[in-house]
Amino acid sequence: MSRIHRPRTLRTLILAGVLMTILVSACTTRSSFVYLNDITSADTVLGLVRPFKETLIEPDDQLSIQVSAFNPDDIQMFNSMLSAAGGGASGTGAATGGGDFVPTTLGYLVDKRGMITLPYIGEFLAAGLTVREMEIYLAKQLERFIKEPIVKVRFLNHFISLIGDAAPSRISMPNERMTMFDLLSKSGDLRQTAIRDNILVVREDKGYRTTGRVNLLSKSVYDNPYFYLQNKDMIYVEPVQASYIARSDKYTRLISFATTFFTVILTVVTFFIR
């Protein structure tokens, strides 16, 4: 009776050994590489969205200013003057293979006093305004010359530096709102050996240089004040130590060899006892 069930028992042991190896391998890697891995099926609401702090225009910022209207004839002369005065007002650009946005126009430089000079409007204080506030101000001023003007302003020289165990790059951010995950999608993600739960962010803020750490493996990242990136942020991604990588590879090869050897032995034994 026992002889009849022995092959089935051995086959079960083989299958259990293989499954155990797969599960052990998955457990040792998933928590280190999968973003937001502590989100469960019950986490349908992660919490309130952290308020986004709008960027203020500062001296030395380079701005693209684009004016449009329902009647193109109303703005043709104005945009021509903008292009002549600022080296290009449309702010058009091209994307490179690395996701970086390279402006093809010079835009308008905010001087050391925080001032900008535009045709029809003259000189005005831009520093201290948000992009939206500047758009509203310019549209109001242009109503004297253009019917229902639409003004779009964006930054041309804002960037974020990514270094360390990633594809080192300088990512332009024409839009104010950029998260850590936006940065990874633009740069092509981190390398496999990167430490994802202790990313360093170095930030310049009001004349001071501050630092913060970001854990991309936990849902708590959304509550981190460094999740939203700012102009001139430097992101450093630490690599896993080489000795740790070597030990991990060694143990992985050893487990793989032992599993293969164990499976072959059980298969041979099963064949001869049939």
N, C-alpha and C positions, 0 to 999 in steps of 0.2 A: 504493500500500500504506500509506504513511504517512498519506495523507489519510483512510483508513478509520479509523485508530486515533486520530486527533487529537481528535475530540470526546470519546472515552472518556478520553483523557489530560487534557483540560481539566476534565472532570467530576471526575476524581480529584484534580486540583489544588484545585478548589473545595471538595471534601469535606475534603481535608487542611487547608486554610486554616481552615475552620469548626471542625474538631476541635482544631486547634492553639490557636485563640482560647479555646475552652472549657477546655482543659487549663491554659493559662496563667492564666485567670481563677480556676480552681479551686485552683491551686497558691498563688496570692497571697492567698487568703482562708482556706483550710482550716487552715493552721498557726496562724493568728491567732485563730480563733474556735472550733475544735472542741476540746472538753475531752478530755484524755488522748489526744491524737492520736499519741503515740509508742507506743501499745499495738499490737502486731502480732498476727496470727493465731497466732503461735507462743507468745505470752505467755498461756498458760493458767493459770499460777500467778505472781502478782506478788510474792509474798513473804509473810512472817509479818504478821499483823495487829498493829499497834502497840498495846501495852497501854494501856487506858483508865484514867486517873486519876480515881477517884471524888471528887466535890466534898464538901468538909467544910462542915457547918453553921456559920454565923458569926453574931455579933450583928447585929441588924437584919434578919435573914432572916425572911421571912413564910412560914409552913408551913401546908399543908393536912393535916389528920389525919383519916383515915377508918377507922372500926372496924366490922368485920362479923363474923358468926359463923353457924354452921349453924342455930342457933335465933334468929330475929330478936327474940324477946321478951327475950332475954338482954341485948341491946344497945340496946333502944329507949330506956330511961331514960338510959343512959350517953351516947348520941349527943345526946339532948335537952339534957343538961347540958353537953356539949361545945359545942353550938351556942350555948347561952346564955352560956357563959364566953368563947368565942373568936370570937364573931361569925359562926359557921358552920364546921362541921368537915368537911363533905362535900367541899369543894373543887370543886364543880361550876363549869362555865364555858361560855363560848360562843366560837366562832371567828368572826373578822371576815373580810371579803372579802380582806384582804391576808395571810391566813394567821396573823394574830396571835391569841394566846390571851388573852382578857380574863377574869380571875377574877370571879365574881359573889359571892364570899364574901370576908370579911376575913382569915380564917385566924388563925394564932397567930404573934405577933411575938416573936422571940427578943430578950430585953432586952440592955442594954449589958453585963451580966455574963455573958451567954450562957445565961441560965436561961429555962425555960418552966414554967408551972404548969398542971396538968391535974386535973380531977375524979378522985377516988379515988387518984390517984398522988401528987399534991402537986407541989412544986417540984423540978426536977432540972436538971442541966447538959446542955444540948443541943449547945452549941458544941463543935466538935472531933469530933463524931460524923458518920459518913456517914448518908445516908438509910436504907440497909439496917440499919446498926447501931442506929439509933433505932427502926426498926420491930421489931427483935428485942427490944430493951429494953422497949418499951411492951407488946408481946405477953406477955412474961414477967411484967410487973407486973400485967397485967389478968387473968392466969390465976386470981388469987384471987377474982375477981368474975364472970368470964365463961368459959364452957367453950370451949376451943379458939378463942381470938380471932384474927382476921386484921387486921393493921394495915397501912395504906397511907399513906405520907408523901410529899409532893412539895412542891417550891418554888412559890410563887405570885408572887414579885416578882423572879425572875431574868430577865434580858433581855440582848439583844445589839443594838447600834446599827449600822445599815448606812447609810453615806453615800457621796457621790461619784456616779460615773456608773452609778447603779442607781436603783431606786425607793426613796428614803430612807424608812427605817422603823425602828421599834423592835420587835424580834421577841422575844416572851416565850418562855422555855424551861422549861416545867413539868417536863420530863425532863432529867436531867443530861447524857445523851449526845446531843450535836448536832455534826455535822460541817459543814465548809464547804459541801458539796453539799446538806445538809439546809437550810442557811440560804438557798441560792439557790432551792430548790424552794418554800420558804415565801414568799420575797419576789418571786417571779416572774421569776427569772434577771436577768442583767445586760443593760444596753443594748448595742446593736450596736457602739457606739464605745468600749466599755470595754476597758481593758488587762487581760487575763486572766492574764498571767504575772508580775505584780508587785503583787499585792494586799497592802495594808498591814494588819496586825493590831496594835492597841495593847491591851495587857493589864495589869491591875492584879494583882500577885502579891506577897503578903507585905509590903505597904507600899511596893513599888517599882512603877514603870511601865516595862514592857518592850515591845519591838517586834519583829515578825518579818514576813517576806515569804512569800507563798504563790503558787506557780505552778500554776494549774488546768489548764494545757495538757499537763502531763507527769505520767506515772504516779508520779514521785518525790514527788508531793504526799502520798501515803499515808504517807510516812516523815517528813513535816514535823511538828514538835511543835505547830504552830499549826493543824493540820488539824482537831483536835478543839477546839471552841470552849468558852469558859468564861464564867461570869457577868460582865457588864459589859464584855465585849470590844467594842472599836470597830473596825469594818471599813471601811476607806477604799478605794474603787475609783477609780483614776486614769483620766481620759479621754484618748483619743488627741488629740494636738494638732490644733487646727483647721486649721492650715496643711497638715499632713500629710493630713488628710481631704480638703481642697480639691485638693491635688495628685493624690491617688488617684482622686478623682472625675473630674478633668480627663483623666488618662491613660486611665481606663476609657472615657470618652466618645470619646476620640481613637481608641483601638483599635477600639471598636465601629463608629465611622464608617468607618475605613480598611477594616475587614473587609467591611462592607456594600458599600462602593464597589468593592472588589476583586472581590467576588462578582458584582455587577451587570455589571462589565466582562467578566468571563470568561463569564457567561451570554450576553451579547450576541454576543461573538466566536464562541462555540460555535454559536449560532443561524445566523450568517451563513456559517459554513464547512461546514455540513452539505450 
